[in-house]
Amino acid sequence: MAVAGAVAAAQAIKASGTIVHVESRVFEHIVSWQDEPLVIRSEGSRFGGRFRYLTSYKGFAFYTKSATPLHIAGKAKLIDVKKIWIPG
């Protein structure tokens, strides 16, 4: 059973591509570099970061958690979702 779980996790990581976990301030900078970024946001529990964000830049997916909402400026398109799941 443990092997099947490990295989499923490995397949999920392969399917999702490269996900880079960054600090909130770095995430805000990455978003600011783009003309019209797409940002996915979920608001979760108080434990481990209440707000979670995901965006893509130059083929990489960038992810961060924050206790408070981030300042997403410019022409960003913000999509609120119920949950962001990151494999691993």
N, C-alpha and C positions, 0 to 999 in steps of 0.2 A: 504494500500500500504506500509506503513512504517513497518508493521509486516512482510510482505513478504520479504522486504529487510533485516530485522534483521535475519530472518530464513535463507536466502541465505548466509549471512555473517557467521552465526554460522556453517552452513554445510561446508563452504569453510575452516574455521579454523579447524574443526574436520577432514576433509579430508587431510589437509596438515600436521597434527601432531604438534609437539612443535617446534616453531621457536623462537630462542633467539637472541635478538638484542644486539650486543656488540660493543665496541669501536674498531676502526681500528687496533690499536696496539695489542689488545686482539685477534682479528681475525687472524692477522699474526702469533701470537704464536700458536693458535689452529691448523693452517695449518702446522706449523713447527713440530708439534708433530706427524704427520702422515708420513708414508713411501711414499705413492703414493696418495696424496689427489686429489679429484676432486673439482675444484673451478669453479663456474659459475660467469661470470662477465657481467654486462651491463653498457654501457656508456649512460647516460641520459642528462637531462638539467642541467643548472648551478644552479638551485634552489634546495635546500635540499640535496645536495651531488651529484656530477657529476657521480661518479663511484659507482656501487652497487655490492656487492659480497655475494655469498651464498656457504656454504660448509656443509658437514655432518660429525659429529664426535660422536661416541658411541650412536647413536640413536637420536641425537638432530640435528636440522638444525640451523646453525649459520649465521647471516646476519649482514652486516655493510654497511655504506655509507661513502664515502670519496671524498673530493674535488680534490684530486690528486690520481694517480694510486698507488696501494699498491705494495710492494715488495713481490712477491710470489716466494719463493725460492724452491730449491730441485727438486724432480721429480713430482711436481704437474702437473696435467693435467688441463689446463685452457680452458674453453669453453666460447666463447663470444656469447651472445644472444642479441636480440633486446631489451627485457624488462624483468625485474624481478618484479613480482607482489607478494606482501606480504599481506594477508588478515588482515583486522582490521583497 
